[in-house]
Amino acid sequence: MIGKEISMFLSEPIDAWNRVYGNIAFKIDDFLLEIRNETTCIEYFSGKEDVAKFSVSVLSSGFKPISGEFVEKNEIKSRIEDVIVIRDEVFVSVSSGKTSFGIAIDDGIVIKTENIFLIVCQDWHLMEMIRILFSNDYRRDMRSVSEVEADFSGSEANRYSAVCKRSEILLKHVQGA
């Protein structure tokens, strides 16, 4: 993907908070790359919880929004310089301080172009909503580590606390589709 032109993205109509539901696709040179954000059931303490996770695939046919809405096309026309995956590792502890739960979540995908950063990120870890942002500073505009920690900290008399370790995975040598 590095060095290729991203000409547009396709999605359902974007809401007032720069969000779409479930999936988005990018027209990159001669192929369509789809990013989906779907919930998957995970072990969470002694029960189960649905958490949204990203998946990426090349589409063999046209794009269709999960919501069933019509397709909106948004022009970009810029060359891709880097792709960065923002990964959050969240560790949740009970009031005793013992880590009881840990999960790694890819919180966002940042596409650095010659003009701007295009950010596709989680709106909240328990929902399929995707935020789409154009930014000069993706670290400032994405959800902060403290916001992620607050999402996973329980409100049951402050019984749970969360610590998030964020890392950036540079996919600089991603060639082809």
N, C-alpha and C positions, 0 to 999 in steps of 0.2 A: 504493500500500500504506500510505502514511502516513495515520494516523487510522483505519485499519480494525482490526477485532478479529481477533487470532489466537486461535482457540479451542482448537486442539490440534495435535499433530504425530503423524504415523503413521510407523511403521518396523517393521523386524523387531525381535524382542526385544533390548533393550539389554544388552550384556555388562557384566561387573564393572568395566570400565575406561571406561564411558560411551560405548561405540562401537557402531556398526552397520556393516554391509557395504554399500557401494555407493550407497544412495539413502535419502532421507527426504522426507516431504511435510508441508506445513503447510496446515491448513484456515484460510483467511483469508476472513472474511465468506462470500461465495457461490462461492468457487473453491478449488481445490487447487493449491498451488505445490510443484513437485518440485525438489529439489536432488540432482543425481547427481554422484558422484565416480568417474570412470572413467579408466583409463590410456590414454594416447596415446603413440605412438612419436615421439621427437624425435631430432634429430642431437645426438650427444654426443661431443665431440672427434672422433676418426676413425671412430666407430661409431654405433650407435643405442642408445637407452635408453627404457624405458617410464617415464613420469612421470604421476602422477594429477593430473587437473584437474577443477574444478567446472564444471557446466553447470546452468542454471536454465530451467524451462519450466512453463507452465500445463498441467495435465492435463485432457484432454477427457472422461476416464472415471476410474474408480476407481484407487487406488494399489495397486501390487504390488511388494513387495520384490524386488530383484534376486536375493537368495539363495534365493527360493522359500519362505522361512519364512512363518508366519502373521503377520498385521498386528496390531501392538500400538498401542493408542491412548493418548496421554498428554495429559491436559487442561492447558491453559495459561490461557485466558480473560483476555487482557490486550490493551490497545490499543497499536498500533505507533506509536512516536514517530520513530524514525530507522532507517535501514538503512546499515550501514558495511561496505565490502569491504576486507579486509586484503590488500594486495598486496606480495609479496616479489619484489624483483629481485635475482637471485643471479648473481654474476660469479665464475667459477672460473679460477684462474691456475695455470700450471705453476711449478715451482721458480724458473724464470728471471724470474718476475714478469709475464710477458706474459699478458694476458687471452685465454684460448682458448675460452671458452664463456660464454654469458649466457642466462638464461631469466627470464621473468616468470611467477610463479605466484600465483594468488589463494589465499592460505593459509586464509582464513576469511571467513565472512559473519556479521556481528554484527547482531542484531535488538534494538534498544533498545525496551523496552516501558515502560509507566508504572510497572512494579514491579521489573524486573530486566533484565539483558542475557542474551539467548539466543544462544549461540555455536554455530555449525556450522563445524567446522574440520578441517583435515588432521590425521591422526594421524601420518603419515609420508609424504613426497612420492612414494614409490615404491609405495604401497599404496592400495587403494580404500576403506580404513576411514575412517569419518567419526566424529569425536568430537562429542558433544552436551553442552554445559555450560550451566548456569545460574549467573550470576556477578554480583557487584556491581562487579568490576574485570576487564574482559575483557583488558586489557593484561597483567595479572599471570597470568591463568589460561591464556592461549593459549601455544603454543610460542614460546619467545623467539628473537630474532634469532641469538643465539649457538648455539642448538640447530639452527636451519636451516643456519647456516654449517658446523657440525660434520657434518651430514648430507651436505653436498656436498664436504667436504674429504676427499681421498683418504688412505688409510692405507698406500699403497705407499711406504714410507720417507719419508712426509711430502712427497711429490712434488707434491701439489695443495693449494691453499688456496682458500678461498671467502670472499667478502665479500657480505653481504646488506644491501640498502637496503629498509627497510619503509616503506610509505605507507598512509594510510587514505583511502579514497574514500567520502565521505559522499553517499549517494543520497537526500538529504532531500526532494527534490521528485518522488519516484517516486509517481505517482498511478495508480490503477486497477490492472489486472492486467498 
